[in-house]
Amino acid sequence: MRAKLILGAMAFVLVGVTAEAQQRPRMGGGLMACRADMETLCGSDKANKPKVRQCIIENRDKVSEDCRRALDVLRNGPGAGAMPTVTVSYGNDARQAIDFYRAKGAAPAPLIVFIHGGAWSLGDKRQASGRKPEHFTGEGYAFASINYRLVPKATVEQQAADVASAIDMLRFRAAEYGIDPNRIALMGHSAGAHLAALVATDPQYLKAADVPMGAVKAVVLLDGAGYDVAAQMKTGGPVVQKLYGPAFGDDPKRQAALSPMTHTASPNAAAWLALYVEGRDASLGQSRSLVQALEKAGATARAVAVPDTSHRELNQDLGADGDSATADVDAFLKAAL
């Protein structure tokens, strides 16, 4: 809904663009390019702005690069992100969708698949990706930010299956998208970190989607605290119970089955980087425990504290110039992929 409101506001700007907008040195060219695109795609019926706005929403992936840049500035502010090259479905549910961003370097490029957070019940691929697409595509990686079905309409098991299915779809389109299908990194924030870790440790999900376990070479975890679900629910207090209860229930066997810590024995992804907010005890303990178990099983794994940040800001700032976590991730991916 929020995305439609944003695009509707953009449409209002584009339908009513004035000579004043044409004179603005930074925005004018892009807005005029958008106006030309939208008139070609949607017509210029100013008397029926709702119809034009709906057309813009439906055709947002068909506009020129100049128009995409202008829309990006309107949506996020200068330098805050990028518009996807394409949005593709990987299932029948509206939530089963991928924003794909083509690498700016030579193809085939290694692929980063980002999984948003939101306590398994909230969140969106576009809102959570922030500066990451612009940064990582500039570093030579293809980047994909995925949506997945949410609790309570779906189970965590189905969410993990969605992640694997999204990877399968991207590998299927590897030649079209300029992707190396066997050099993939999973990246997730918060609940998305849990799902990334689960898919990269429990082989049943990738196997069911016909994705070789070895295709996922690396995993980047951003301040996750759910790698041992039962332990977190036992010690986390009422807030954790409220967040974790709807997702994991009260069955200890199910909680264990959905805990990456249960599945750290080989096979796993080969390389892991677990970032956690310095001073946040839950993510500190869970990240270190997971890394130790993965190392014992033969993986290369490292847990790194990120100072002067928060749970939200660690994710939000990834990809920004001068961000220390971004430097850690860049070095890790360069070595792992």
LUMTOR-744775 format. One record per residue (C-alpha): residue number from 0; chain; x, y, z. Coordinates in nm, 3 decimals, decimal comma, padded with zeros to 5 digits. Example, Ala and Ser with C-alpha at 12.3 -4.5 7.8 and 13.67 -1.06 7.14 Angstrom:
REM residues 2
{resi:0 | chain:A | c1:01,230 | c2:-00,450 | c3:00,780}
{resi:1 | chain:A | c1:01,367 | c2:-00,106 | c3:00,714}
***
This chain:
REM residues 337
{resi:0 | chain:A | c1:00,000 | c2:00,000 | c3:00,000}
{resi:1 | chain:A | c1:00,277 | c2:00,245 | c3:00,093}
{resi:2 | chain:A | c1:00,457 | c2:00,174 | c3:-00,236}
{resi:3 | chain:A | c1:00,139 | c2:00,250 | c3:-00,430}
{resi:4 | chain:A | c1:00,093 | c2:00,576 | c3:-00,241}
{resi:5 | chain:A | c1:00,451 | c2:00,675 | c3:-00,323}
{resi:6 | chain:A | c1:00,408 | c2:00,591 | c3:-00,689}
{resi:7 | chain:A | c1:00,076 | c2:00,771 | c3:-00,690}
{resi:8 | chain:A | c1:00,248 | c2:01,082 | c3:-00,559}
{resi:9 | chain:A | c1:00,512 | c2:01,045 | c3:-00,828}
{resi:10 | chain:A | c1:00,240 | c2:01,016 | c3:-01,087}
{resi:11 | chain:A | c1:00,082 | c2:01,337 | c3:-00,962}
{resi:12 | chain:A | c1:00,416 | c2:01,514 | c3:-01,004}
{resi:13 | chain:A | c1:00,469 | c2:01,372 | c3:-01,351}
{resi:14 | chain:A | c1:00,120 | c2:01,440 | c3:-01,480}
{resi:15 | chain:A | c1:00,132 | c2:01,797 | c3:-01,355}
{resi:16 | chain:A | c1:00,497 | c2:01,880 | c3:-01,423}
{resi:17 | chain:A | c1:00,542 | c2:02,252 | c3:-01,492}
{resi:18 | chain:A | c1:00,791 | c2:02,483 | c3:-01,657}
{resi:19 | chain:A | c1:00,938 | c2:02,541 | c3:-01,311}
{resi:20 | chain:A | c1:01,033 | c2:02,173 | c3:-01,292}
{resi:21 | chain:A | c1:01,194 | c2:02,196 | c3:-01,635}
{resi:22 | chain:A | c1:01,425 | c2:02,470 | c3:-01,506}
{resi:23 | chain:A | c1:01,550 | c2:02,276 | c3:-01,201}
{resi:24 | chain:A | c1:01,904 | c2:02,172 | c3:-01,294}
{resi:25 | chain:A | c1:01,912 | c2:01,840 | c3:-01,107}
{resi:26 | chain:A | c1:01,558 | c2:01,711 | c3:-01,138}
{resi:27 | chain:A | c1:01,421 | c2:01,874 | c3:-01,450}
{resi:28 | chain:A | c1:01,579 | c2:01,647 | c3:-01,712}
{resi:29 | chain:A | c1:01,475 | c2:01,332 | c3:-01,533}
{resi:30 | chain:A | c1:01,121 | c2:01,454 | c3:-01,475}
{resi:31 | chain:A | c1:01,084 | c2:01,553 | c3:-01,838}
{resi:32 | chain:A | c1:01,218 | c2:01,213 | c3:-01,943}
{resi:33 | chain:A | c1:00,955 | c2:01,059 | c3:-01,715}
{resi:34 | chain:A | c1:00,685 | c2:01,275 | c3:-01,866}
{resi:35 | chain:A | c1:00,781 | c2:01,160 | c3:-02,214}
{resi:36 | chain:A | c1:00,789 | c2:00,796 | c3:-02,104}
{resi:37 | chain:A | c1:00,455 | c2:00,817 | c3:-01,928}
{resi:38 | chain:A | c1:00,285 | c2:00,993 | c3:-02,216}
{resi:39 | chain:A | c1:00,407 | c2:00,716 | c3:-02,443}
{resi:40 | chain:A | c1:00,297 | c2:00,439 | c3:-02,206}
{resi:41 | chain:A | c1:-00,009 | c2:00,593 | c3:-02,044}
{resi:42 | chain:A | c1:-00,121 | c2:00,892 | c3:-02,251}
{resi:43 | chain:A | c1:-00,160 | c2:01,246 | c3:-02,120}
{resi:44 | chain:A | c1:-00,521 | c2:01,267 | c3:-02,007}
{resi:45 | chain:A | c1:-00,491 | c2:01,528 | c3:-01,730}
{resi:46 | chain:A | c1:-00,864 | c2:01,507 | c3:-01,673}
{resi:47 | chain:A | c1:-00,830 | c2:01,144 | c3:-01,566}
{resi:48 | chain:A | c1:-00,529 | c2:01,152 | c3:-01,332}
{resi:49 | chain:A | c1:-00,633 | c2:00,839 | c3:-01,134}
{resi:50 | chain:A | c1:-00,620 | c2:00,633 | c3:-01,454}
{resi:51 | chain:A | c1:-00,277 | c2:00,772 | c3:-01,542}
{resi:52 | chain:A | c1:-00,148 | c2:00,711 | c3:-01,189}
{resi:53 | chain:A | c1:-00,261 | c2:00,347 | c3:-01,207}
{resi:54 | chain:A | c1:-00,092 | c2:00,310 | c3:-01,544}
{resi:55 | chain:A | c1:00,234 | c2:00,446 | c3:-01,400}
{resi:56 | chain:A | c1:00,216 | c2:00,198 | c3:-01,111}
{resi:57 | chain:A | c1:00,164 | c2:-00,090 | c3:-01,354}
{resi:58 | chain:A | c1:00,445 | c2:00,020 | c3:-01,588}
{resi:59 | chain:A | c1:00,712 | c2:00,136 | c3:-01,344}
{resi:60 | chain:A | c1:00,959 | c2:-00,126 | c3:-01,474}
{resi:61 | chain:A | c1:00,928 | c2:-00,011 | c3:-01,836}
{resi:62 | chain:A | c1:01,053 | c2:00,347 | c3:-01,809}
{resi:63 | chain:A | c1:01,392 | c2:00,479 | c3:-01,919}
{resi:64 | chain:A | c1:01,700 | c2:00,485 | c3:-01,696}
{resi:65 | chain:A | c1:01,680 | c2:00,866 | c3:-01,667}
{resi:66 | chain:A | c1:01,322 | c2:00,838 | c3:-01,551}
{resi:67 | chain:A | c1:01,410 | c2:00,567 | c3:-01,299}
{resi:68 | chain:A | c1:01,678 | c2:00,788 | c3:-01,150}
{resi:69 | chain:A | c1:01,434 | c2:01,078 | c3:-01,117}
{resi:70 | chain:A | c1:01,173 | c2:00,855 | c3:-00,954}
{resi:71 | chain:A | c1:01,439 | c2:00,725 | c3:-00,717}
{resi:72 | chain:A | c1:01,529 | c2:01,078 | c3:-00,605}
{resi:73 | chain:A | c1:01,161 | c2:01,161 | c3:-00,553}
{resi:74 | chain:A | c1:01,111 | c2:00,846 | c3:-00,350}
{resi:75 | chain:A | c1:01,424 | c2:00,830 | c3:-00,138}
{resi:76 | chain:A | c1:01,619 | c2:01,151 | c3:-00,174}
{resi:77 | chain:A | c1:01,945 | c2:01,185 | c3:-00,366}
{resi:78 | chain:A | c1:02,174 | c2:00,882 | c3:-00,350}
{resi:79 | chain:A | c1:01,943 | c2:00,673 | c3:-00,131}
{resi:80 | chain:A | c1:01,897 | c2:00,378 | c3:-00,360}
{resi:81 | chain:A | c1:01,824 | c2:00,252 | c3:-00,708}
{resi:82 | chain:A | c1:01,526 | c2:00,137 | c3:-00,908}
{resi:83 | chain:A | c1:01,528 | c2:-00,234 | c3:-00,996}
{resi:84 | chain:A | c1:01,613 | c2:-00,348 | c3:-01,345}
{resi:85 | chain:A | c1:01,310 | c2:-00,575 | c3:-01,330}
{resi:86 | chain:A | c1:01,060 | c2:-00,711 | c3:-01,079}
{resi:87 | chain:A | c1:00,978 | c2:-01,078 | c3:-01,132}
{resi:88 | chain:A | c1:00,742 | c2:-01,323 | c3:-00,963}
{resi:89 | chain:A | c1:00,858 | c2:-01,662 | c3:-00,841}
{resi:90 | chain:A | c1:00,519 | c2:-01,796 | c3:-00,727}
{resi:91 | chain:A | c1:00,145 | c2:-01,738 | c3:-00,740}
{resi:92 | chain:A | c1:00,121 | c2:-01,523 | c3:-00,426}
{resi:93 | chain:A | c1:00,165 | c2:-01,147 | c3:-00,467}
{resi:94 | chain:A | c1:00,432 | c2:-01,155 | c3:-00,197}
{resi:95 | chain:A | c1:00,646 | c2:-01,398 | c3:-00,398}
{resi:96 | chain:A | c1:00,834 | c2:-01,132 | c3:-00,592}
{resi:97 | chain:A | c1:01,193 | c2:-01,027 | c3:-00,654}
{resi:98 | chain:A | c1:01,343 | c2:-00,686 | c3:-00,729}
{resi:99 | chain:A | c1:01,648 | c2:-00,759 | c3:-00,944}
{resi:100 | chain:A | c1:01,930 | c2:-00,510 | c3:-01,005}
{resi:101 | chain:A | c1:02,179 | c2:-00,591 | c3:-01,280}
{resi:102 | chain:A | c1:02,550 | c2:-00,567 | c3:-01,200}
{resi:103 | chain:A | c1:02,738 | c2:-00,272 | c3:-01,347}
{resi:104 | chain:A | c1:03,047 | c2:-00,482 | c3:-01,418}
{resi:105 | chain:A | c1:03,112 | c2:-00,765 | c3:-01,658}
{resi:106 | chain:A | c1:02,877 | c2:-01,063 | c3:-01,677}
{resi:107 | chain:A | c1:02,833 | c2:-01,324 | c3:-01,551}
{resi:108 | chain:A | c1:02,837 | c2:-01,156 | c3:-01,211}
{resi:109 | chain:A | c1:02,813 | c2:-01,309 | c3:-00,865}
{resi:110 | chain:A | c1:02,471 | c2:-01,259 | c3:-00,707}
{resi:111 | chain:A | c1:02,367 | c2:-01,121 | c3:-00,368}
{resi:112 | chain:A | c1:02,017 | c2:-01,223 | c3:-00,253}
{resi:113 | chain:A | c1:01,886 | c2:-00,995 | c3:00,023}
{resi:114 | chain:A | c1:01,613 | c2:-01,106 | c3:00,267}
{resi:115 | chain:A | c1:01,438 | c2:-00,829 | c3:00,460}
{resi:116 | chain:A | c1:01,351 | c2:-00,843 | c3:00,828}
{resi:117 | chain:A | c1:01,030 | c2:-00,766 | c3:01,015}
{resi:118 | chain:A | c1:00,973 | c2:-01,037 | c3:01,280}
{resi:119 | chain:A | c1:00,862 | c2:-01,280 | c3:01,007}
{resi:120 | chain:A | c1:00,533 | c2:-01,088 | c3:00,983}
{resi:121 | chain:A | c1:00,624 | c2:-00,746 | c3:00,837}
{resi:122 | chain:A | c1:00,857 | c2:-00,581 | c3:00,589}
{resi:123 | chain:A | c1:00,909 | c2:-00,529 | c3:00,220}
{resi:124 | chain:A | c1:01,190 | c2:-00,584 | c3:-00,031}
{resi:125 | chain:A | c1:01,198 | c2:-00,224 | c3:-00,154}
{resi:126 | chain:A | c1:01,185 | c2:-00,048 | c3:00,183}
{resi:127 | chain:A | c1:01,460 | c2:-00,263 | c3:00,331}
{resi:128 | chain:A | c1:01,710 | c2:-00,261 | c3:00,045}
{resi:129 | chain:A | c1:01,806 | c2:00,107 | c3:00,087}
{resi:130 | chain:A | c1:02,154 | c2:00,189 | c3:-00,044}
{resi:131 | chain:A | c1:02,255 | c2:-00,172 | c3:-00,100}
{resi:132 | chain:A | c1:02,155 | c2:-00,212 | c3:-00,466}
{resi:133 | chain:A | c1:02,341 | c2:00,098 | c3:-00,580}
{resi:134 | chain:A | c1:02,650 | c2:00,008 | c3:-00,380}
{resi:135 | chain:A | c1:02,677 | c2:-00,362 | c3:-00,455}
{resi:136 | chain:A | c1:02,594 | c2:-00,337 | c3:-00,826}
{resi:137 | chain:A | c1:02,866 | c2:-00,074 | c3:-00,844}
{resi:138 | chain:A | c1:03,103 | c2:-00,328 | c3:-00,689}
{resi:139 | chain:A | c1:03,027 | c2:-00,575 | c3:-00,968}
{resi:140 | chain:A | c1:02,757 | c2:-00,788 | c3:-00,803}
{resi:141 | chain:A | c1:02,407 | c2:-00,854 | c3:-00,926}
{resi:142 | chain:A | c1:02,163 | c2:-00,778 | c3:-00,642}
{resi:143 | chain:A | c1:01,820 | c2:-00,921 | c3:-00,572}
{resi:144 | chain:A | c1:01,588 | c2:-00,817 | c3:-00,289}
{resi:145 | chain:A | c1:01,306 | c2:-01,062 | c3:-00,228}
{resi:146 | chain:A | c1:00,965 | c2:-01,056 | c3:-00,071}
{resi:147 | chain:A | c1:00,825 | c2:-01,369 | c3:00,089}
{resi:148 | chain:A | c1:00,492 | c2:-01,471 | c3:00,238}
{resi:149 | chain:A | c1:00,440 | c2:-01,347 | c3:00,593}
{resi:150 | chain:A | c1:00,319 | c2:-01,491 | c3:00,923}
{resi:151 | chain:A | c1:00,035 | c2:-01,561 | c3:01,002}
{resi:152 | chain:A | c1:-00,073 | c2:-01,632 | c3:00,643}
{resi:153 | chain:A | c1:00,238 | c2:-01,846 | c3:00,595}
{resi:154 | chain:A | c1:00,462 | c2:-02,049 | c3:00,823}
{resi:155 | chain:A | c1:00,834 | c2:-01,996 | c3:00,876}
{resi:156 | chain:A | c1:00,887 | c2:-02,325 | c3:00,692}
{resi:157 | chain:A | c1:00,707 | c2:-02,175 | c3:00,391}
{resi:158 | chain:A | c1:00,914 | c2:-01,859 | c3:00,420}
{resi:159 | chain:A | c1:01,236 | c2:-02,061 | c3:00,400}
{resi:160 | chain:A | c1:01,091 | c2:-02,246 | c3:00,101}
{resi:161 | chain:A | c1:01,013 | c2:-01,908 | c3:-00,058}
{resi:162 | chain:A | c1:01,375 | c2:-01,800 | c3:-00,019}
{resi:163 | chain:A | c1:01,491 | c2:-02,119 | c3:-00,190}
{resi:164 | chain:A | c1:01,233 | c2:-02,079 | c3:-00,468}
{resi:165 | chain:A | c1:01,346 | c2:-01,721 | c3:-00,530}
{resi:166 | chain:A | c1:01,705 | c2:-01,843 | c3:-00,565}
{resi:167 | chain:A | c1:01,586 | c2:-02,109 | c3:-00,810}
{resi:168 | chain:A | c1:01,406 | c2:-01,847 | c3:-01,021}
{resi:169 | chain:A | c1:01,715 | c2:-01,626 | c3:-01,033}
{resi:170 | chain:A | c1:01,935 | c2:-01,920 | c3:-01,133}
{resi:171 | chain:A | c1:01,682 | c2:-02,015 | c3:-01,403}
{resi:172 | chain:A | c1:01,716 | c2:-01,664 | c3:-01,549}
{resi:173 | chain:A | c1:02,092 | c2:-01,650 | c3:-01,499}
{resi:174 | chain:A | c1:02,180 | c2:-01,609 | c3:-01,867}
{resi:175 | chain:A | c1:01,914 | c2:-01,339 | c3:-01,916}
{resi:176 | chain:A | c1:02,019 | c2:-01,146 | c3:-01,605}
{resi:177 | chain:A | c1:02,395 | c2:-01,186 | c3:-01,643}
{resi:178 | chain:A | c1:02,431 | c2:-01,394 | c3:-01,324}
{resi:179 | chain:A | c1:02,680 | c2:-01,665 | c3:-01,235}
{resi:180 | chain:A | c1:02,433 | c2:-01,922 | c3:-01,093}
{resi:181 | chain:A | c1:02,700 | c2:-02,090 | c3:-00,883}
{resi:182 | chain:A | c1:02,836 | c2:-01,781 | c3:-00,704}
{resi:183 | chain:A | c1:02,556 | c2:-01,670 | c3:-00,473}
{resi:184 | chain:A | c1:02,566 | c2:-01,491 | c3:-00,138}
{resi:185 | chain:A | c1:02,266 | c2:-01,477 | c3:00,094}
{resi:186 | chain:A | c1:02,227 | c2:-01,161 | c3:00,300}
{resi:187 | chain:A | c1:01,958 | c2:-01,103 | c3:00,560}
{resi:188 | chain:A | c1:01,867 | c2:-00,856 | c3:00,833}
{resi:189 | chain:A | c1:01,702 | c2:-00,954 | c3:01,162}
{resi:190 | chain:A | c1:01,435 | c2:-01,214 | c3:01,077}
{resi:191 | chain:A | c1:01,585 | c2:-01,218 | c3:00,729}
{resi:192 | chain:A | c1:01,919 | c2:-01,314 | c3:00,884}
{resi:193 | chain:A | c1:01,747 | c2:-01,610 | c3:01,050}
{resi:194 | chain:A | c1:01,597 | c2:-01,720 | c3:00,718}
{resi:195 | chain:A | c1:01,928 | c2:-01,679 | c3:00,536}
{resi:196 | chain:A | c1:02,105 | c2:-01,888 | c3:00,800}
{resi:197 | chain:A | c1:01,833 | c2:-02,153 | c3:00,798}
{resi:198 | chain:A | c1:01,837 | c2:-02,197 | c3:00,420}
{resi:199 | chain:A | c1:02,217 | c2:-02,207 | c3:00,416}
{resi:200 | chain:A | c1:02,239 | c2:-02,475 | c3:00,688}
{resi:201 | chain:A | c1:01,932 | c2:-02,699 | c3:00,653}
{resi:202 | chain:A | c1:01,969 | c2:-02,858 | c3:00,306}
{resi:203 | chain:A | c1:01,604 | c2:-02,958 | c3:00,271}
{resi:204 | chain:A | c1:01,496 | c2:-02,616 | c3:00,143}
{resi:205 | chain:A | c1:01,745 | c2:-02,577 | c3:-00,142}
{resi:206 | chain:A | c1:01,707 | c2:-02,945 | c3:-00,230}
{resi:207 | chain:A | c1:01,329 | c2:-02,908 | c3:-00,265}
{resi:208 | chain:A | c1:01,385 | c2:-02,613 | c3:-00,499}
{resi:209 | chain:A | c1:01,643 | c2:-02,804 | c3:-00,708}
{resi:210 | chain:A | c1:01,920 | c2:-02,564 | c3:-00,606}
{resi:211 | chain:A | c1:02,260 | c2:-02,724 | c3:-00,539}
{resi:212 | chain:A | c1:02,378 | c2:-02,654 | c3:-00,185}
{resi:213 | chain:A | c1:02,714 | c2:-02,553 | c3:-00,326}
{resi:214 | chain:A | c1:02,562 | c2:-02,269 | c3:-00,529}
{resi:215 | chain:A | c1:02,534 | c2:-02,062 | c3:-00,210}
{resi:216 | chain:A | c1:02,896 | c2:-01,979 | c3:-00,139}
{resi:217 | chain:A | c1:02,860 | c2:-01,710 | c3:00,128}
{resi:218 | chain:A | c1:02,620 | c2:-01,574 | c3:00,390}
{resi:219 | chain:A | c1:02,608 | c2:-01,226 | c3:00,544}
{resi:220 | chain:A | c1:02,397 | c2:-01,196 | c3:00,860}
{resi:221 | chain:A | c1:02,294 | c2:-00,851 | c3:00,984}
{resi:222 | chain:A | c1:02,216 | c2:-00,842 | c3:01,357}
{resi:223 | chain:A | c1:02,017 | c2:-01,162 | c3:01,378}
{resi:224 | chain:A | c1:01,919 | c2:-01,305 | c3:01,717}
{resi:225 | chain:A | c1:01,715 | c2:-01,610 | c3:01,619}
{resi:226 | chain:A | c1:01,974 | c2:-01,871 | c3:01,529}
{resi:227 | chain:A | c1:01,877 | c2:-02,075 | c3:01,837}
{resi:228 | chain:A | c1:01,504 | c2:-02,012 | c3:01,857}
{resi:229 | chain:A | c1:01,433 | c2:-02,200 | c3:02,180}
{resi:230 | chain:A | c1:01,716 | c2:-02,028 | c3:02,368}
{resi:231 | chain:A | c1:01,606 | c2:-01,686 | c3:02,250}
{resi:232 | chain:A | c1:01,244 | c2:-01,746 | c3:02,346}
{resi:233 | chain:A | c1:01,348 | c2:-01,877 | c3:02,687}
{resi:234 | chain:A | c1:01,572 | c2:-01,583 | c3:02,780}
{resi:235 | chain:A | c1:01,438 | c2:-01,295 | c3:02,571}
{resi:236 | chain:A | c1:01,148 | c2:-01,181 | c3:02,788}
{resi:237 | chain:A | c1:00,794 | c2:-01,068 | c3:02,700}
{resi:238 | chain:A | c1:00,890 | c2:-00,866 | c3:02,392}
{resi:239 | chain:A | c1:01,067 | c2:-01,164 | c3:02,235}
{resi:240 | chain:A | c1:00,772 | c2:-01,388 | c3:02,320}
{resi:241 | chain:A | c1:00,541 | c2:-01,147 | c3:02,140}
{resi:242 | chain:A | c1:00,762 | c2:-01,141 | c3:01,830}
{resi:243 | chain:A | c1:00,869 | c2:-01,505 | c3:01,818}
{resi:244 | chain:A | c1:00,553 | c2:-01,674 | c3:01,946}
{resi:245 | chain:A | c1:00,337 | c2:-01,623 | c3:01,633}
{resi:246 | chain:A | c1:00,623 | c2:-01,746 | c3:01,413}
{resi:247 | chain:A | c1:00,757 | c2:-02,045 | c3:01,608}
{resi:248 | chain:A | c1:00,481 | c2:-02,149 | c3:01,849}
{resi:249 | chain:A | c1:00,552 | c2:-02,349 | c3:02,165}
{resi:250 | chain:A | c1:00,657 | c2:-02,688 | c3:02,026}
{resi:251 | chain:A | c1:01,025 | c2:-02,743 | c3:02,121}
{resi:252 | chain:A | c1:01,079 | c2:-02,986 | c3:01,832}
{resi:253 | chain:A | c1:00,955 | c2:-02,733 | c3:01,579}
{resi:254 | chain:A | c1:01,162 | c2:-02,456 | c3:01,736}
{resi:255 | chain:A | c1:01,470 | c2:-02,677 | c3:01,710}
{resi:256 | chain:A | c1:01,394 | c2:-02,771 | c3:01,350}
{resi:257 | chain:A | c1:01,371 | c2:-02,401 | c3:01,258}
{resi:258 | chain:A | c1:01,695 | c2:-02,310 | c3:01,439}
{resi:259 | chain:A | c1:02,007 | c2:-02,279 | c3:01,220}
{resi:260 | chain:A | c1:02,210 | c2:-02,393 | c3:01,524}
{resi:261 | chain:A | c1:02,048 | c2:-02,736 | c3:01,486}
{resi:262 | chain:A | c1:02,183 | c2:-02,775 | c3:01,133}
{resi:263 | chain:A | c1:02,541 | c2:-02,650 | c3:01,157}
{resi:264 | chain:A | c1:02,690 | c2:-02,990 | c3:01,071}
{resi:265 | chain:A | c1:02,813 | c2:-03,010 | c3:00,710}
{resi:266 | chain:A | c1:02,692 | c2:-02,939 | c3:00,443}
{resi:267 | chain:A | c1:02,671 | c2:-02,563 | c3:00,486}
{resi:268 | chain:A | c1:02,764 | c2:-02,256 | c3:00,289}
{resi:269 | chain:A | c1:03,142 | c2:-02,228 | c3:00,292}
{resi:270 | chain:A | c1:03,187 | c2:-01,869 | c3:00,419}
{resi:271 | chain:A | c1:02,996 | c2:-01,671 | c3:00,684}
{resi:272 | chain:A | c1:03,005 | c2:-01,317 | c3:00,819}
{resi:273 | chain:A | c1:02,778 | c2:-01,241 | c3:01,116}
{resi:274 | chain:A | c1:02,759 | c2:-00,871 | c3:01,201}
{resi:275 | chain:A | c1:02,596 | c2:-00,768 | c3:01,527}
{resi:276 | chain:A | c1:02,534 | c2:-00,439 | c3:01,704}
{resi:277 | chain:A | c1:02,800 | c2:-00,384 | c3:01,968}
{resi:278 | chain:A | c1:02,639 | c2:-00,408 | c3:02,311}
{resi:279 | chain:A | c1:02,324 | c2:-00,588 | c3:02,193}
{resi:280 | chain:A | c1:02,350 | c2:-00,902 | c3:02,403}
{resi:281 | chain:A | c1:02,100 | c2:-01,118 | c3:02,215}
{resi:282 | chain:A | c1:02,259 | c2:-01,081 | c3:01,873}
{resi:283 | chain:A | c1:02,611 | c2:-01,094 | c3:02,023}
{resi:284 | chain:A | c1:02,555 | c2:-01,428 | c3:02,195}
{resi:285 | chain:A | c1:02,360 | c2:-01,586 | c3:01,911}
{resi:286 | chain:A | c1:02,604 | c2:-01,469 | c3:01,643}
{resi:287 | chain:A | c1:02,910 | c2:-01,594 | c3:01,829}
{resi:288 | chain:A | c1:02,751 | c2:-01,930 | c3:01,908}
{resi:289 | chain:A | c1:02,649 | c2:-01,983 | c3:01,546}
{resi:290 | chain:A | c1:02,994 | c2:-01,889 | c3:01,417}
{resi:291 | chain:A | c1:03,167 | c2:-02,125 | c3:01,661}
{resi:292 | chain:A | c1:02,943 | c2:-02,414 | c3:01,558}
{resi:293 | chain:A | c1:02,998 | c2:-02,344 | c3:01,188}
{resi:294 | chain:A | c1:03,375 | c2:-02,328 | c3:01,233}
{resi:295 | chain:A | c1:03,367 | c2:-02,659 | c3:01,418}
{resi:296 | chain:A | c1:03,184 | c2:-02,808 | c3:01,117}
{resi:297 | chain:A | c1:03,452 | c2:-02,684 | c3:00,876}
{resi:298 | chain:A | c1:03,311 | c2:-02,355 | c3:00,747}
{resi:299 | chain:A | c1:03,498 | c2:-02,026 | c3:00,748}
{resi:300 | chain:A | c1:03,301 | c2:-01,798 | c3:00,979}
{resi:301 | chain:A | c1:03,351 | c2:-01,472 | c3:01,165}
{resi:302 | chain:A | c1:03,137 | c2:-01,267 | c3:01,406}
{resi:303 | chain:A | c1:03,204 | c2:-00,892 | c3:01,403}
{resi:304 | chain:A | c1:03,073 | c2:-00,625 | c3:01,641}
{resi:305 | chain:A | c1:02,962 | c2:-00,302 | c3:01,474}
{resi:306 | chain:A | c1:03,001 | c2:00,004 | c3:01,702}
{resi:307 | chain:A | c1:02,800 | c2:00,326 | c3:01,709}
{resi:308 | chain:A | c1:02,492 | c2:00,187 | c3:01,539}
{resi:309 | chain:A | c1:02,151 | c2:00,034 | c3:01,613}
{resi:310 | chain:A | c1:01,955 | c2:-00,268 | c3:01,492}
{resi:311 | chain:A | c1:01,781 | c2:-00,052 | c3:01,232}
{resi:312 | chain:A | c1:02,077 | c2:00,164 | c3:01,135}
{resi:313 | chain:A | c1:02,310 | c2:-00,129 | c3:01,071}
{resi:314 | chain:A | c1:02,079 | c2:-00,239 | c3:00,791}
{resi:315 | chain:A | c1:01,984 | c2:00,111 | c3:00,677}
{resi:316 | chain:A | c1:02,344 | c2:00,234 | c3:00,646}
{resi:317 | chain:A | c1:02,486 | c2:-00,068 | c3:00,466}
{resi:318 | chain:A | c1:02,612 | c2:00,059 | c3:00,132}
{resi:319 | chain:A | c1:02,679 | c2:00,415 | c3:00,250}
{resi:320 | chain:A | c1:03,017 | c2:00,576 | c3:00,189}
{resi:321 | chain:A | c1:03,242 | c2:00,551 | c3:00,495}
{resi:322 | chain:A | c1:03,025 | c2:00,290 | c3:00,670}
{resi:323 | chain:A | c1:03,247 | c2:00,046 | c3:00,861}
{resi:324 | chain:A | c1:03,007 | c2:-00,248 | c3:00,824}
{resi:325 | chain:A | c1:03,000 | c2:-00,194 | c3:00,449}
{resi:326 | chain:A | c1:03,380 | c2:-00,216 | c3:00,438}
{resi:327 | chain:A | c1:03,366 | c2:-00,545 | c3:00,631}
{resi:328 | chain:A | c1:03,104 | c2:-00,687 | c3:00,395}
{resi:329 | chain:A | c1:03,291 | c2:-00,573 | c3:00,084}
{resi:330 | chain:A | c1:03,612 | c2:-00,741 | c3:00,196}
{resi:331 | chain:A | c1:03,427 | c2:-01,058 | c3:00,293}
{resi:332 | chain:A | c1:03,239 | c2:-01,089 | c3:-00,037}
{resi:333 | chain:A | c1:03,550 | c2:-01,019 | c3:-00,242}
{resi:334 | chain:A | c1:03,723 | c2:-01,313 | c3:-00,073}
{resi:335 | chain:A | c1:03,422 | c2:-01,547 | c3:-00,067}
{resi:336 | chain:A | c1:03,284 | c2:-01,500 | c3:-00,418}
***
